Amino acid sequence: MSLRVLVAGAAAGGGLPQWNCNGSNSAAFWRGSQPFQAATQSCLAVSSNGSDWALLNASPDIRQQIMALPQLQPRDPSRYGLRDTPIRAVLLTNGDIDHVAGLLTLREKQAFDLVTTPVIADVLAQNPIFDALDPQFVTRRTIALDQPFALIDGVTAELFAVPGKVPLYLEGDTVDTEVVGEQTVGVELSDGASSVFYIPGCAAIPDTLAQRLTGAKLVLFDGTLWTDDEMIQQGVGQKTGKRMGHISMSGADGSIAAFENLSVTRKVFVHINNTNPVWRNGPERAEAEAAGWEIAYDGMEIRL
Amino acid sequence: MSLRVLVAGAAAGGGLPQWNCNGSNSAAFWRGSQPFQAATQSCLAVSSNGSDWALLNASPDIRQQIMALPQLQPRDPSRYGLRDTPIRAVLLTNGDIDHVAGLLTLREKQAFDLVTTPVIADVLAQNPIFDALDPQFVTRRTIALDQPFALIDGVTAELFAVPGKVPLYLEGDTVDTEVVGEQTVGVELSDGASSVFYIPGCAAIPDTLAQRLTGAKLVLFDGTLWTDDEMIQQGVGQKTGKRMGHISMSGADGSIAAFENLSVTRKVFVHINNTNPVWRNGPERAEAEAAGWEIAYDGMEIRL
């Protein structure tokens, strides 16, 4: 028994490549020259006993991810029956499409716990399409912030607010991009002996968050963009990272600098946008690695 | 210029294999013995000029389908720019998850027409999550039944009602499984010279439908189940095909019998459930083929 985390999808919304993107990273795939591995959208799986797993976020690519990862596939029918999954819980860290759309794949009368903050539960409830998750099978658990709870057998979790924003599809005319509340959370996962922090979306690192992470053994953190204006510079979008609710990796107010003195043993970037230069071997990836960061990839597994 | 149809996904809801299914077809994939090709969920692409494509239904697997099919990928950036897709329209034949969930992938400020009946437009409008399709880019067109309209450059379409039911997530306590109206439609596609019928969901074949299809060059038709009680017999579900709004292939009141005297030149089963024995080489597939049917597969392309 040890805490295992499995990166089912290392990419941010859209994945790598993104369906309609000709930016240099995505275009490499469309042109048939693939200098690096493709990546599906943001999902982390966690287990303590290796048999029961929780998904942290349900990406639109979840069916493809399950097909790629034996850990998440139906087990021996002679023991587990004709309908089976090792996925016992799905926890959402925000209401973004890349984190919730996969719920629509996890239908077909399968029992699991759907775990969210009250605010995200409301977002789902406002969309009747999520009634595809039959309440006779799927238990919706709403969890308050800063309260440890049993997530699956052998794994406790605690949700804490991090700066973020409402999902894009709920944005009004003005958007506060650094709300701290139930819209965007980080998760601390523990098996009693070790703990892991998972924070795939985070707009800034205030002192309270820095203190919480200090001395952690493993943090998987928002690696959406390298520079705040990366999408604008590459001509594929008009928004900065700050506008999207994501801190950048580089620069004086970036995550690499913010983590420099936190004494975190192992730091892994996840939720990496297809525009991010760290996908490639190059100076940015070298800089991140020199600062002690790892770049996640689909199928990356870490045991604590 | 000729009408081209491309089966992006040949399977019904859940795909083959289905994420939580240990039925014999799905289990073959989980156990590593794959006697046949996997299949993604229901989507047909159509084009006349080979450059502009319409998708008929947007399956949860659409990102994977685009990655597999060069026809649907972004084109040369020097000519088409940094954001591009040959997908100019998406037409929905009903509101089922396997036909609409992929809309959530087709976001990222990309222009296309979203074409539905008024009833299905209402289903989408009741779910704010579909606002991810920015109305500044995505034009929602509601189309009346039995009226030809321009779908994309070189392709006209006409929607017609076929027997069906409301999507599962909108079912009440009682369900009429053979409603004829805007909930479930078939599509006739034409380039002026040739026409194709696409009917991925259909609960029965009344005389009016039989007459419409008589003498057609190509019909792609609902191949969900081989026998009506197939899911019950295999122990993976409690519903008959009739209860799910799908006519079966075999038997006196099945689709093979109903098509027998319709003089359709080419008949192709699509939207095939993972429980259907026709995926395998065996007596059922042989019987369908002997009756002049083809079994669709992902990537199957037909030119008229």
HADDOCK unambig.tbl for C-alpha pairs under 7 A between the chains (distance, minus, plus):
assign (segid A and resid 19 and name CA) (segid B and resid 63 and name CA) 6.22 0.50 0.50
assign (segid A and resid 19 and name CA) (segid B and resid 66 and name CA) 6.84 0.50 0.50
assign (segid A and resid 19 and name CA) (segid B and resid 73 and name CA) 6.97 0.50 0.50
assign (segid A and resid 20 and name CA) (segid B and resid 74 and name CA) 5.75 0.50 0.50
assign (segid A and resid 20 and name CA) (segid B and resid 83 and name CA) 5.53 0.50 0.50
assign (segid A and resid 20 and name CA) (segid B and resid 84 and name CA) 5.11 0.50 0.50
assign (segid A and resid 20 and name CA) (segid B and resid 85 and name CA) 5.38 0.50 0.50
assign (segid A and resid 21 and name CA) (segid B and resid 74 and name CA) 6.70 0.50 0.50
assign (segid A and resid 21 and name CA) (segid B and resid 82 and name CA) 6.11 0.50 0.50
assign (segid A and resid 21 and name CA) (segid B and resid 83 and name CA) 4.83 0.50 0.50
assign (segid A and resid 21 and name CA) (segid B and resid 84 and name CA) 6.31 0.50 0.50
assign (segid A and resid 22 and name CA) (segid B and resid 74 and name CA) 6.50 0.50 0.50
assign (segid A and resid 22 and name CA) (segid B and resid 77 and name CA) 6.05 0.50 0.50
assign (segid A and resid 22 and name CA) (segid B and resid 82 and name CA) 4.51 0.50 0.50
assign (segid A and resid 22 and name CA) (segid B and resid 83 and name CA) 5.63 0.50 0.50
assign (segid A and resid 22 and name CA) (segid B and resid 84 and name CA) 6.90 0.50 0.50
assign (segid A and resid 23 and name CA) (segid B and resid 82 and name CA) 5.72 0.50 0.50
assign (segid A and resid 30 and name CA) (segid B and resid 73 and name CA) 6.66 0.50 0.50
assign (segid A and resid 30 and name CA) (segid B and resid 74 and name CA) 6.93 0.50 0.50
assign (segid A and resid 60 and name CA) (segid B and resid 60 and name CA) 6.89 0.50 0.50
assign (segid A and resid 63 and name CA) (segid B and resid 19 and name CA) 6.22 0.50 0.50
assign (segid A and resid 66 and name CA) (segid B and resid 19 and name CA) 6.82 0.50 0.50
assign (segid A and resid 73 and name CA) (segid B and resid 19 and name CA) 6.96 0.50 0.50
assign (segid A and resid 73 and name CA) (segid B and resid 30 and name CA) 6.63 0.50 0.50
assign (segid A and resid 74 and name CA) (segid B and resid 20 and name CA) 5.75 0.50 0.50
assign (segid A and resid 74 and name CA) (segid B and resid 21 and name CA) 6.69 0.50 0.50
assign (segid A and resid 74 and name CA) (segid B and resid 22 and name CA) 6.50 0.50 0.50
assign (segid A and resid 74 and name CA) (segid B and resid 30 and name CA) 6.91 0.50 0.50
assign (segid A and resid 77 and name CA) (segid B and resid 22 and name CA) 6.05 0.50 0.50
assign (segid A and resid 82 and name CA) (segid B and resid 21 and name CA) 6.11 0.50 0.50
assign (segid A and resid 82 and name CA) (segid B and resid 22 and name CA) 4.51 0.50 0.50
assign (segid A and resid 82 and name CA) (segid B and resid 23 and name CA) 5.71 0.50 0.50
assign (segid A and resid 82 and name CA) (segid B and resid 235 and name CA) 6.93 0.50 0.50
assign (segid A and resid 82 and name CA) (segid B and resid 236 and name CA) 6.03 0.50 0.50
assign (segid A and resid 83 and name CA) (segid B and resid 20 and name CA) 5.53 0.50 0.50
assign (segid A and resid 83 and name CA) (segid B and resid 21 and name CA) 4.83 0.50 0.50
assign (segid A and resid 83 and name CA) (segid B and resid 22 and name CA) 5.62 0.50 0.50
assign (segid A and resid 83 and name CA) (segid B and resid 236 and name CA) 6.61 0.50 0.50
assign (segid A and resid 84 and name CA) (segid B and resid 20 and name CA) 5.12 0.50 0.50
assign (segid A and resid 84 and name CA) (segid B and resid 21 and name CA) 6.31 0.50 0.50
assign (segid A and resid 84 and name CA) (segid B and resid 22 and name CA) 6.91 0.50 0.50
assign (segid A and resid 85 and name CA) (segid B and resid 20 and name CA) 5.37 0.50 0.50
assign (segid A and resid 97 and name CA) (segid B and resid 104 and name CA) 6.96 0.50 0.50
assign (segid A and resid 104 and name CA) (segid B and resid 97 and name CA) 6.96 0.50 0.50
assign (segid A and resid 126 and name CA) (segid B and resid 127 and name CA) 6.97 0.50 0.50
assign (segid A and resid 127 and name CA) (segid B and resid 126 and name CA) 6.96 0.50 0.50
assign (segid A and resid 127 and name CA) (segid B and resid 127 and name CA) 4.53 0.50 0.50
assign (segid A and resid 127 and name CA) (segid B and resid 128 and name CA) 6.36 0.50 0.50
assign (segid A and resid 127 and name CA) (segid B and resid 129 and name CA) 6.82 0.50 0.50
assign (segid A and resid 128 and name CA) (segid B and resid 127 and name CA) 6.37 0.50 0.50
assign (segid A and resid 128 and name CA) (segid B and resid 169 and name CA) 6.99 0.50 0.50
assign (segid A and resid 129 and name CA) (segid B and resid 127 and name CA) 6.82 0.50 0.50
assign (segid A and resid 129 and name CA) (segid B and resid 169 and name CA) 5.95 0.50 0.50
assign (segid A and resid 131 and name CA) (segid B and resid 169 and name CA) 5.22 0.50 0.50
assign (segid A and resid 132 and name CA) (segid B and resid 168 and name CA) 6.84 0.50 0.50
assign (segid A and resid 132 and name CA) (segid B and resid 169 and name CA) 4.78 0.50 0.50
assign (segid A and resid 168 and name CA) (segid B and resid 132 and name CA) 6.82 0.50 0.50
assign (segid A and resid 169 and name CA) (segid B and resid 128 and name CA) 6.98 0.50 0.50
assign (segid A and resid 169 and name CA) (segid B and resid 129 and name CA) 5.93 0.50 0.50
assign (segid A and resid 169 and name CA) (segid B and resid 131 and name CA) 5.20 0.50 0.50
assign (segid A and resid 169 and name CA) (segid B and resid 132 and name CA) 4.76 0.50 0.50
assign (segid A and resid 235 and name CA) (segid B and resid 82 and name CA) 6.93 0.50 0.50
assign (segid A and resid 236 and name CA) (segid B and resid 82 and name CA) 6.03 0.50 0.50
assign (segid A and resid 236 and name CA) (segid B and resid 83 and name CA) 6.57 0.50 0.50
